[in-house]
Amino acid sequence: MTILVIAEHNNAALNAATLNTVAAAKAIGGDIDLLVAGEGCSAVADEAGKVEGVTKVLLADNAAYGHQLPENIALLVAELGKNYSHVICAASTNGKNYMPRVAALLDVDQISEITDVESADTFKRPIYAGNAIATVQSDAAIKVITVRTTGFDPVSAEGGSASVEAVSSAQDAGVSSFVNEELAKSDRPELAGAKIVVSGGRGMQNGENFEMLYTLADKLGAAVGASRAAVDAGFVPNDMQVGQTGKIVAPQLYIAVGISGAIQHLAGMKDSKVIVAINKDEEAPIFGVADYGLVADLFEAIPELESKV
């Protein structure tokens, strides 16, 4: 049994989510091949070869894969995937984009966002916004799986000695092309991988008031997130959204400020190790999952907290 893991990267460095995905592959068992598809990404392949548990690194270095266009990546993964028992990747924006295409090309069902492995063909995944856990058994010849990375502790990025093998295939579907991208720049940690997250909700009232959360986050070395209500109200951009339709996070510390705790938001952060809630409504659902709750006016509590840090 051999597993193909598709690496998350930016053509310069390996994304930490890959380490969690490899951990899921180790739980399944068998040899693990790690596919690095991109352009000018040989340094990523070298980094991937050091990852604990990886048997071999496949390097597909071609302009067709430079911007991770899903139509092209899916063709490559489906072509290679025919030789594997499992094809898995992180349930990231990219993974959610190309993996269903891979499943369709291989004519198998996809198992989405697994959080636990019971055996090589049986997995657990959350449903109903995380209110229930489904146990799914698949008899597909090739199991196409996305991994909710918060469910698996990452393997070590060092200690491996996998060989790197070039893949000559250049799959260009010719139906899409890269135009441009605008990346948000921040000195704060990336939201999905941060150890501390400070999130604001509708209670922040407007985007200007998020400045107090930015100040607190900078002192804590934290990332800043938001509820969907805050995003929909235009307080902050949607790349800050935490929840069922946003980013799934599981930091060591999650501070929810002015967030009521709608089920969709809880689905994205309830696996956090320690949850602190600050809300003036003592009946807010967020207190039901919080380890520490403070019933207070956030506009008084946050400045006081920031002054003490």
Residue frames as qw, qx, qy, qz and C-alpha x, y, z in Angstrom:
[[0.000, 0.889, 0.458, 0.000, 0.00, 0.00, 0.00],
 [0.434, -0.020, 0.041, 0.900, 1.47, 3.32, -1.09],
 [0.008, 0.850, 0.453, -0.268, 0.01, 6.75, -0.40],
 [0.395, 0.406, 0.192, 0.802, 0.40, 9.88, -2.53],
 [0.217, -0.762, -0.368, 0.486, 0.39, 13.11, -0.54],
 [0.384, 0.704, 0.215, 0.558, 0.15, 16.40, -2.44],
 [0.467, -0.266, -0.289, 0.792, 2.35, 19.05, -0.85],
 [0.015, 0.958, 0.287, 0.018, 1.12, 22.55, -0.02],
 [0.576, -0.294, 0.100, 0.756, 3.72, 25.16, -0.93],
 [0.223, 0.908, 0.126, -0.332, 4.32, 28.55, -2.57],
 [0.762, 0.594, -0.094, 0.240, 7.17, 27.44, -4.89],
 [0.176, 0.732, -0.471, 0.459, 9.65, 28.66, -2.27],
 [0.104, -0.291, 0.806, -0.505, 8.86, 26.80, 0.95],
 [0.343, -0.268, -0.892, -0.119, 6.73, 23.95, 2.21],
 [0.460, -0.504, -0.022, -0.731, 3.50, 24.92, 3.95],
 [0.205, -0.291, 0.797, -0.488, 3.16, 23.60, 7.51],
 [0.794, 0.084, 0.181, -0.574, -0.17, 21.97, 6.58],
 [0.705, 0.383, -0.580, -0.139, 1.81, 19.37, 4.63],
 [0.113, 0.325, -0.845, 0.409, 3.29, 18.05, 7.86],
 [0.557, 0.013, 0.534, -0.636, -0.18, 17.44, 9.29],
 [0.809, 0.344, -0.170, -0.445, -1.24, 15.72, 6.09],
 [0.494, 0.402, -0.766, 0.089, 1.77, 13.42, 6.18],
 [0.234, -0.196, 0.772, -0.557, 0.80, 12.58, 9.78],
 [0.765, 0.185, 0.229, -0.573, -2.61, 11.46, 8.51],
 [0.732, 0.442, -0.481, -0.193, -0.91, 9.36, 5.85],
 [0.168, 0.375, -0.852, 0.324, 1.28, 7.71, 8.51],
 [0.521, -0.047, 0.593, -0.612, -1.84, 6.86, 10.48],
 [0.840, 0.321, -0.103, -0.424, -3.21, 5.06, 7.39],
 [0.731, -0.337, 0.571, 0.164, 0.04, 3.11, 7.02],
 [0.798, 0.460, 0.296, 0.251, 2.27, 2.21, 4.11],
 [0.524, -0.042, 0.186, 0.830, 4.90, 4.01, 2.06],
 [0.103, 0.878, 0.304, -0.356, 4.38, 7.74, 1.50],
 [0.492, 0.252, 0.329, 0.766, 5.27, 9.57, -1.70],
 [0.044, -0.748, -0.276, 0.602, 5.10, 13.36, -1.55],
 [0.488, 0.557, 0.445, 0.503, 4.24, 15.24, -4.75],
 [0.161, -0.639, -0.045, 0.751, 5.64, 18.75, -5.17],
 [0.441, 0.559, 0.552, 0.434, 4.00, 20.34, -8.23],
 [0.070, -0.904, -0.122, 0.404, 4.95, 23.88, -9.15],
 [0.619, 0.708, -0.016, 0.339, 7.42, 26.02, -11.07],
 [0.277, 0.641, -0.442, 0.562, 10.96, 26.68, -9.92],
 [0.698, -0.566, 0.120, -0.422, 10.23, 24.65, -6.81],
 [0.764, 0.220, -0.567, 0.213, 13.28, 22.39, -6.52],
 [0.045, 0.382, -0.595, 0.706, 14.10, 23.94, -3.12],
 [0.708, -0.220, 0.188, -0.645, 10.66, 22.82, -1.89],
 [0.923, 0.110, -0.349, -0.120, 11.38, 19.28, -3.08],
 [0.474, 0.342, -0.636, 0.503, 14.66, 19.27, -1.16],
 [0.305, -0.315, 0.466, -0.769, 12.81, 20.48, 1.94],
 [0.852, -0.070, -0.062, -0.515, 10.12, 17.85, 1.41],
 [0.766, 0.243, -0.587, 0.093, 12.75, 15.11, 1.29],
 [0.172, 0.304, -0.682, 0.643, 13.65, 15.87, 4.92],
 [0.625, -0.308, 0.080, -0.713, 10.08, 15.40, 6.20],
 [0.309, -0.226, 0.880, -0.281, 9.73, 12.52, 8.64],
 [0.621, 0.237, 0.689, -0.289, 8.04, 9.45, 7.17],
 [0.603, 0.681, -0.102, -0.403, 8.32, 10.36, 3.48],
 [0.847, -0.036, 0.471, 0.245, 9.65, 7.56, 1.29],
 [0.486, 0.178, 0.468, 0.717, 10.04, 9.45, -1.98],
 [0.136, 0.673, 0.152, -0.711, 9.49, 12.97, -3.32],
 [0.513, 0.478, 0.585, 0.408, 8.01, 13.43, -6.80],
 [0.108, -0.561, 0.021, 0.820, 8.97, 16.76, -8.36],
 [0.425, 0.626, 0.573, 0.314, 6.74, 18.09, -11.16],
 [0.207, -0.603, 0.020, 0.770, 8.47, 21.35, -12.03],
 [0.293, 0.365, 0.638, 0.611, 6.67, 22.95, -14.95],
 [0.081, -0.042, -0.022, -0.996, 5.11, 26.30, -15.86],
 [0.465, -0.350, -0.623, -0.522, 1.71, 24.57, -16.10],
 [0.619, -0.505, -0.583, 0.150, 1.76, 24.07, -12.33],
 [0.345, 0.247, -0.260, 0.867, 3.31, 27.40, -11.33],
 [0.279, -0.243, 0.171, -0.913, 0.11, 28.97, -10.03],
 [0.185, 0.094, 0.913, -0.352, -1.65, 25.80, -8.86],
 [0.536, 0.099, -0.251, -0.800, -4.42, 26.05, -11.44],
 [0.650, -0.092, 0.656, -0.373, -6.82, 23.29, -10.36],
 [0.844, 0.451, -0.008, -0.290, -7.58, 22.09, -13.89],
 [0.528, 0.619, -0.574, 0.088, -3.89, 21.37, -14.47],
 [0.200, -0.436, 0.780, -0.401, -3.04, 20.02, -11.01],
 [0.792, 0.035, 0.410, -0.452, -6.04, 17.68, -11.12],
 [0.831, 0.475, -0.246, -0.152, -4.91, 16.13, -14.40],
 [0.303, 0.573, -0.713, 0.268, -1.42, 15.51, -12.99],
 [0.393, -0.298, 0.708, -0.505, -2.64, 14.08, -9.69],
 [0.868, 0.172, 0.213, -0.414, -5.19, 11.84, -11.39],
 [0.719, 0.530, -0.448, -0.035, -2.53, 10.51, -13.77],
 [0.184, 0.459, -0.777, 0.390, -0.13, 9.71, -10.94],
 [0.539, -0.239, 0.497, -0.637, -2.87, 8.66, -8.53],
 [0.876, 0.150, -0.277, -0.364, -3.78, 5.58, -10.58],
 [0.655, 0.291, -0.652, 0.247, -0.74, 3.88, -9.10],
 [0.005, 0.270, -0.641, 0.719, -1.64, 4.51, -5.45],
 [0.261, -0.423, -0.863, 0.087, -4.06, 3.15, -2.87],
 [0.165, -0.827, -0.422, 0.332, -4.72, 6.60, -1.37],
 [0.343, 0.445, 0.117, 0.819, -4.39, 10.15, -2.68],
 [0.359, -0.772, -0.467, 0.240, -4.57, 12.75, 0.07],
 [0.304, 0.424, -0.041, 0.852, -4.04, 16.47, 0.58],
 [0.072, -0.261, -0.514, 0.814, -4.84, 19.18, 3.10],
 [0.103, 0.733, 0.665, 0.099, -8.39, 20.56, 3.07],
 [0.210, -0.433, 0.010, 0.877, -7.02, 23.98, 2.14],
 [0.441, 0.664, 0.052, -0.602, -8.39, 26.38, -0.43],
 [0.275, 0.506, -0.704, -0.416, -6.19, 24.73, -3.07],
 [0.105, -0.048, 0.992, -0.048, -7.01, 21.20, -1.97],
 [0.412, 0.474, 0.630, -0.457, -10.75, 21.86, -2.00],
 [0.402, 0.659, -0.190, -0.607, -10.35, 23.28, -5.49],
 [0.397, 0.468, -0.710, -0.345, -8.58, 20.44, -7.26],
 [0.212, -0.157, 0.944, -0.196, -9.35, 17.32, -5.21],
 [0.648, 0.368, 0.496, -0.446, -13.01, 16.91, -6.31],
 [0.575, 0.654, -0.331, -0.364, -11.75, 17.09, -9.90],
 [0.071, 0.438, -0.896, 0.003, -9.24, 14.34, -9.12],
 [0.457, 0.083, 0.809, -0.359, -11.99, 12.15, -7.67],
 [0.676, 0.549, 0.168, -0.463, -14.14, 12.72, -10.76],
 [0.433, 0.642, -0.582, -0.248, -11.27, 11.88, -13.12],
 [0.022, 0.280, -0.951, 0.128, -10.58, 8.68, -11.18],
 [0.624, -0.234, -0.501, -0.552, -14.33, 7.92, -10.99],
 [0.486, -0.248, -0.751, 0.371, -14.33, 7.47, -7.21],
 [0.336, -0.870, -0.312, -0.182, -16.02, 9.20, -4.31],
 [0.277, 0.527, -0.409, 0.692, -14.11, 11.77, -2.25],
 [0.599, -0.583, -0.498, 0.232, -13.85, 11.57, 1.54],
 [0.160, 0.755, -0.025, 0.636, -13.65, 15.15, 2.78],
 [0.167, -0.688, 0.336, -0.621, -11.93, 16.67, 5.80],
 [0.828, -0.250, -0.496, 0.078, -11.09, 13.59, 7.82],
 [0.252, -0.798, 0.342, -0.428, -10.05, 14.19, 11.43],
 [0.569, -0.428, 0.682, -0.168, -9.16, 10.62, 12.42],
 [0.558, 0.336, -0.698, -0.296, -8.08, 7.33, 10.84],
 [0.813, -0.272, 0.376, -0.353, -9.57, 4.07, 12.12],
 [0.762, -0.048, 0.586, 0.270, -8.06, 1.85, 9.42],
 [0.272, -0.168, 0.555, 0.768, -6.88, 2.02, 5.83],
 [0.057, -0.366, -0.690, -0.622, -10.47, 2.20, 4.58],
 [0.345, -0.742, -0.573, -0.033, -12.34, 3.76, 7.53],
 [0.293, 0.207, -0.155, 0.921, -12.16, 7.40, 8.57],
 [0.134, -0.711, -0.587, 0.364, -13.92, 9.91, 10.80],
 [0.188, 0.271, 0.220, 0.918, -15.09, 13.31, 9.60],
 [0.110, 0.355, 0.507, -0.778, -17.27, 16.05, 11.11],
 [0.021, -0.459, -0.673, -0.581, -20.76, 16.70, 9.76],
 [0.283, -0.825, -0.462, -0.163, -23.52, 19.17, 10.70],
 [0.042, 0.861, -0.214, 0.460, -20.97, 21.90, 11.43],
 [0.274, 0.395, -0.749, 0.456, -19.07, 19.56, 13.72],
 [0.608, -0.314, 0.318, -0.656, -22.06, 18.61, 15.87],
 [0.953, -0.034, 0.265, -0.143, -21.72, 14.97, 14.80],
 [0.096, -0.586, 0.748, 0.296, -18.83, 12.79, 13.71],
 [0.899, 0.293, -0.042, -0.324, -19.47, 10.41, 10.83],
 [0.504, -0.386, 0.740, 0.221, -17.49, 7.19, 10.46],
 [0.674, 0.594, -0.154, -0.411, -17.03, 6.56, 6.75],
 [0.643, -0.217, 0.693, 0.242, -15.85, 3.30, 5.20],
 [0.498, 0.666, -0.266, -0.487, -14.82, 3.28, 1.55],
 [0.828, 0.002, 0.540, 0.151, -14.37, 0.32, -0.77],
 [0.501, 0.845, -0.125, -0.140, -13.02, 2.47, -3.61],
 [0.905, 0.175, -0.045, 0.385, -9.91, 1.09, -5.28],
 [0.414, 0.265, -0.163, 0.856, -8.27, 4.51, -4.88],
 [0.300, -0.763, -0.517, 0.245, -9.29, 6.55, -1.85],
 [0.258, 0.524, 0.067, 0.809, -9.28, 10.30, -2.52],
 [0.504, -0.659, -0.486, 0.275, -9.12, 12.14, 0.79],
 [0.122, 0.708, -0.156, 0.678, -8.79, 15.68, 2.12],
 [0.599, -0.263, -0.588, 0.477, -7.48, 16.17, 5.65],
 [0.266, -0.915, -0.081, -0.294, -8.62, 18.68, 8.24],
 [0.557, 0.433, -0.499, 0.504, -5.13, 19.47, 9.45],
 [0.320, -0.566, 0.392, -0.651, -6.22, 20.52, 12.94],
 [0.926, -0.224, 0.007, -0.304, -7.10, 16.88, 13.59],
 [0.941, 0.075, -0.124, 0.305, -3.51, 15.61, 13.27],
 [0.426, -0.810, 0.233, 0.329, -0.32, 16.63, 15.05],
 [0.539, 0.770, -0.322, -0.108, 2.38, 17.49, 12.49],
 [0.937, -0.037, -0.015, 0.346, 5.30, 15.19, 11.82],
 [0.438, -0.663, 0.193, 0.576, 8.80, 16.55, 12.13],
 [0.512, 0.841, -0.081, -0.155, 10.11, 18.64, 9.24],
 [0.135, 0.716, -0.684, 0.017, 13.55, 17.15, 9.82],
 [0.584, -0.308, 0.732, -0.168, 14.99, 13.66, 10.01],
 [0.851, 0.388, 0.332, -0.120, 13.87, 12.23, 6.68],
 [0.230, -0.517, 0.616, 0.547, 16.14, 11.32, 3.78],
 [0.706, 0.481, 0.506, -0.119, 13.78, 10.70, 0.87],
 [0.413, -0.045, 0.538, 0.733, 15.08, 10.72, -2.68],
 [0.346, 0.622, 0.102, -0.695, 13.75, 13.23, -5.22],
 [0.455, 0.177, 0.778, 0.395, 12.44, 11.89, -8.52],
 [0.174, 0.297, -0.201, -0.917, 11.52, 14.18, -11.42],
 [0.502, 0.484, 0.701, -0.148, 8.09, 13.81, -13.05],
 [0.229, -0.067, 0.503, 0.831, 8.19, 14.65, -16.74],
 [0.091, 0.626, 0.750, 0.192, 4.43, 14.90, -17.24],
 [0.020, -0.160, -0.060, 0.985, 3.22, 18.42, -18.11],
 [0.071, 0.561, 0.820, 0.089, -0.55, 18.52, -17.97],
 [0.069, 0.221, 0.037, -0.972, -2.07, 21.75, -19.31],
 [0.342, 0.510, 0.773, -0.160, -5.83, 21.56, -19.70],
 [0.188, 0.147, 0.419, 0.876, -5.82, 24.80, -21.68],
 [0.185, -0.688, -0.631, -0.306, -9.11, 25.96, -20.18],
 [0.366, -0.911, -0.166, 0.096, -7.82, 28.48, -17.63],
 [0.586, 0.434, -0.185, 0.659, -4.94, 30.91, -17.25],
 [0.469, -0.535, -0.369, 0.598, -3.41, 32.87, -14.41],
 [0.172, 0.863, 0.218, 0.422, -4.18, 36.59, -14.47],
 [0.146, 0.562, -0.433, 0.690, -2.91, 38.04, -11.18],
 [0.625, -0.501, -0.581, 0.144, -3.08, 37.69, -7.43],
 [0.081, -0.716, 0.229, -0.655, -3.12, 40.13, -4.55],
 [0.679, -0.206, -0.639, 0.299, -1.67, 38.76, -1.35],
 [0.410, -0.876, -0.056, -0.248, -2.45, 40.34, 2.00],
 [0.557, 0.361, -0.501, 0.555, 0.80, 41.25, 3.75],
 [0.582, -0.749, -0.003, -0.316, 1.10, 41.13, 7.51],
 [0.179, 0.553, -0.718, 0.382, 3.81, 40.81, 10.12],
 [0.669, -0.261, 0.476, -0.507, 1.43, 38.73, 12.22],
 [0.315, -0.131, 0.935, 0.100, 1.39, 34.92, 12.05],
 [0.366, -0.050, -0.670, -0.644, -0.71, 33.23, 9.36],
 [0.624, -0.260, 0.171, -0.717, -4.19, 32.65, 10.77],
 [0.919, -0.011, -0.295, -0.261, -4.53, 28.91, 10.09],
 [0.800, 0.109, -0.476, 0.349, -1.21, 28.05, 11.73],
 [0.039, -0.645, 0.339, -0.683, -0.98, 30.60, 14.57],
 [0.405, -0.115, -0.815, 0.399, -0.52, 29.44, 18.17],
 [0.006, 0.478, 0.525, -0.704, -2.61, 32.35, 19.46],
 [0.052, 0.440, 0.579, 0.685, -5.64, 33.84, 17.70],
 [0.086, 0.389, 0.434, -0.808, -7.61, 36.93, 18.71],
 [0.059, 0.387, 0.739, 0.549, -10.97, 37.14, 16.93],
 [0.180, 0.213, 0.278, -0.919, -13.59, 39.85, 16.85],
 [0.165, 0.456, 0.863, 0.143, -17.29, 39.64, 16.07],
 [0.004, 0.725, 0.468, 0.505, -20.28, 41.86, 15.44],
 [0.473, -0.795, -0.298, 0.236, -19.77, 43.34, 18.90],
 [0.531, -0.164, 0.113, 0.824, -16.74, 45.23, 17.58],
 [0.193, 0.787, 0.356, -0.466, -19.31, 47.55, 15.90],
 [0.511, 0.845, -0.093, -0.128, -17.01, 48.70, 13.06],
 [0.862, 0.330, -0.160, 0.350, -13.70, 48.06, 11.36],
 [0.130, 0.754, -0.344, 0.544, -11.89, 50.89, 13.15],
 [0.662, -0.586, 0.304, -0.355, -12.49, 49.21, 16.50],
 [0.984, 0.071, -0.090, 0.136, -10.53, 46.16, 15.29],
 [0.347, 0.720, -0.405, 0.443, -7.43, 48.31, 15.80],
 [0.493, -0.614, 0.468, -0.401, -7.57, 47.46, 19.52],
 [0.972, -0.048, 0.223, -0.047, -7.46, 43.77, 18.63],
 [0.724, 0.581, -0.203, 0.312, -4.49, 44.36, 16.31],
 [0.041, -0.758, 0.465, -0.455, -2.65, 46.09, 19.16],
 [0.759, -0.396, 0.432, -0.283, -3.38, 43.23, 21.56],
 [0.966, 0.243, 0.076, 0.050, -2.44, 40.64, 18.94],
 [0.497, 0.715, -0.351, 0.344, 0.89, 42.34, 18.26],
 [0.299, -0.660, 0.553, -0.412, 1.76, 42.17, 21.95],
 [0.834, -0.174, 0.468, -0.234, 0.76, 38.50, 22.14],
 [0.058, -0.379, 0.817, 0.430, 2.38, 37.51, 18.84],
 [0.490, 0.324, 0.774, -0.235, -1.05, 36.43, 17.68],
 [0.058, 0.224, 0.665, 0.710, -3.03, 36.29, 14.46],
 [0.331, 0.237, 0.323, -0.854, -6.31, 38.19, 14.14],
 [0.019, 0.272, 0.898, 0.345, -9.52, 36.52, 12.99],
 [0.365, 0.043, 0.092, -0.926, -13.18, 37.42, 12.76],
 [0.469, 0.306, 0.789, -0.253, -16.64, 35.92, 12.75],
 [0.271, 0.392, 0.689, 0.546, -18.69, 35.75, 9.59],
 [0.044, -0.881, -0.462, 0.091, -20.98, 38.46, 10.98],
 [0.283, -0.757, 0.139, 0.572, -18.01, 40.85, 11.21],
 [0.340, -0.102, 0.653, 0.668, -16.88, 39.95, 7.70],
 [0.167, 0.596, 0.720, 0.313, -20.37, 40.28, 6.21],
 [0.114, -0.912, -0.302, 0.253, -20.73, 43.67, 7.89],
 [0.529, 0.753, -0.036, 0.390, -17.57, 44.81, 6.09],
 [0.490, -0.851, 0.178, 0.059, -15.51, 45.33, 9.24],
 [0.376, -0.564, 0.678, 0.286, -12.61, 43.18, 7.96],
 [0.477, 0.408, -0.614, -0.479, -11.68, 41.25, 4.79],
 [0.929, -0.074, -0.056, -0.358, -12.99, 37.71, 4.30],
 [0.691, 0.334, -0.596, 0.236, -9.53, 36.12, 4.55],
 [0.062, -0.367, 0.643, -0.670, -9.82, 36.74, 8.31],
 [0.754, -0.219, -0.061, -0.616, -13.01, 34.72, 8.68],
 [0.020, -0.214, 0.949, -0.232, -12.96, 31.79, 11.10],
 [0.640, 0.119, 0.438, -0.620, -15.74, 29.23, 10.92],
 [0.732, 0.229, 0.641, -0.022, -17.53, 26.64, 8.86],
 [0.612, 0.734, 0.243, 0.164, -17.31, 28.77, 5.70],
 [0.062, 0.937, -0.336, 0.075, -13.97, 30.31, 6.67],
 [0.420, 0.498, -0.722, 0.235, -10.74, 28.99, 8.13],
 [0.871, -0.409, -0.264, -0.064, -10.53, 26.12, 10.60],
 [0.182, 0.664, -0.536, 0.488, -8.13, 26.91, 13.44],
 [0.847, -0.440, -0.297, 0.022, -6.98, 25.05, 16.55],
 [0.263, 0.679, -0.423, 0.540, -4.47, 27.32, 18.31],
 [0.428, -0.086, -0.721, 0.538, -3.12, 26.93, 21.82],
 [0.018, -0.469, -0.487, 0.737, -5.14, 30.01, 22.82],
 [0.058, 0.490, 0.589, 0.640, -8.25, 31.45, 21.13],
 [0.026, -0.362, -0.422, 0.831, -9.62, 34.77, 22.40],
 [0.062, 0.556, 0.695, 0.451, -13.16, 35.49, 21.16],
 [0.087, -0.283, -0.270, 0.916, -14.11, 39.14, 21.55],
 [0.420, 0.359, 0.078, -0.830, -17.68, 40.29, 20.96],
 [0.369, 0.116, -0.812, -0.437, -18.54, 36.97, 19.30],
 [0.722, -0.212, 0.148, -0.641, -21.90, 35.45, 20.19],
 [0.310, -0.273, 0.910, -0.041, -20.86, 31.92, 19.25],
 [0.783, 0.319, -0.072, -0.529, -23.06, 30.90, 16.34],
 [0.908, -0.077, 0.411, 0.024, -22.73, 27.22, 15.48],
 [0.746, 0.630, -0.002, 0.215, -20.99, 28.07, 12.20],
 [0.081, 0.844, -0.436, 0.303, -18.26, 29.96, 14.05],
 [0.682, -0.491, 0.509, -0.187, -17.82, 27.28, 16.70],
 [0.954, 0.245, 0.163, 0.050, -17.24, 24.72, 13.96],
 [0.597, 0.697, -0.205, 0.339, -14.07, 26.59, 13.00],
 [0.123, 0.660, -0.502, 0.546, -12.46, 27.05, 16.42],
 [0.768, -0.506, 0.089, -0.382, -13.87, 24.71, 19.06],
 [0.946, 0.005, -0.200, 0.253, -10.81, 22.42, 18.86],
 [0.168, 0.750, -0.360, 0.529, -8.64, 25.23, 20.25],
 [0.546, -0.024, -0.721, 0.425, -6.73, 24.11, 23.34],
 [0.166, -0.459, -0.534, 0.690, -7.86, 27.05, 25.53],
 [0.050, 0.608, 0.499, 0.616, -10.79, 29.31, 24.64],
 [0.150, -0.360, -0.410, 0.824, -11.33, 32.70, 26.28],
 [0.057, 0.647, 0.609, 0.456, -14.61, 34.55, 25.62],
 [0.098, -0.278, -0.286, 0.912, -15.30, 38.23, 26.28],
 [0.143, -0.443, -0.627, -0.625, -18.92, 39.26, 25.78],
 [0.210, -0.159, 0.365, -0.893, -21.36, 41.49, 27.64],
 [0.774, -0.112, -0.202, -0.590, -24.21, 39.02, 27.05],
 [0.344, -0.393, 0.810, -0.266, -23.92, 36.35, 29.72],
 [0.802, 0.218, 0.473, -0.291, -26.31, 34.13, 27.72],
 [0.452, 0.673, -0.468, -0.352, -24.08, 34.12, 24.62],
 [0.994, 0.064, -0.035, -0.076, -23.50, 30.55, 23.31],
 [0.513, 0.627, -0.492, 0.320, -19.73, 31.18, 23.13],
 [0.337, -0.575, 0.577, -0.472, -19.58, 30.74, 26.92],
 [0.948, -0.065, 0.148, -0.274, -20.76, 27.15, 26.45],
 [0.912, 0.287, -0.131, 0.264, -17.43, 26.17, 24.85],
 [0.165, 0.807, -0.354, 0.443, -15.15, 28.67, 26.61],
 [0.692, -0.113, -0.562, 0.439, -12.63, 27.55, 29.21],
 [0.249, -0.362, -0.351, 0.827, -12.62, 31.09, 30.62],
 [0.079, 0.699, 0.549, 0.452, -15.44, 33.59, 30.21],
 [0.195, -0.245, -0.276, 0.909, -15.56, 37.28, 31.03],
 [0.071, 0.778, 0.602, 0.165, -18.95, 39.02, 31.04],
 [0.284, -0.616, -0.051, 0.733, -17.88, 42.59, 30.36],
 [0.431, 0.878, 0.060, -0.201, -17.95, 45.47, 27.90],
 [0.856, 0.171, 0.144, 0.467, -15.18, 44.65, 25.43],
 [0.305, 0.791, -0.011, 0.530, -14.36, 48.35, 25.00],
 [0.418, -0.806, 0.316, -0.275, -13.33, 48.40, 28.65],
 [0.913, -0.280, 0.292, 0.056, -11.93, 44.88, 28.94],
 [0.834, 0.412, 0.065, 0.362, -9.63, 44.86, 25.88],
 [0.209, 0.823, -0.255, 0.463, -7.74, 48.10, 26.67],
 [0.585, -0.670, 0.377, -0.259, -7.30, 46.92, 30.26],
 [0.960, -0.037, 0.247, 0.129, -6.08, 43.51, 29.10],
 [0.666, 0.625, -0.050, 0.403, -3.73, 45.10, 26.58],
 [0.082, -0.861, 0.309, -0.395, -2.27, 47.35, 29.28],
 [0.746, -0.511, 0.402, -0.146, -1.49, 44.33, 31.46],
 [0.951, 0.240, 0.098, 0.166, 0.27, 42.33, 28.73]]
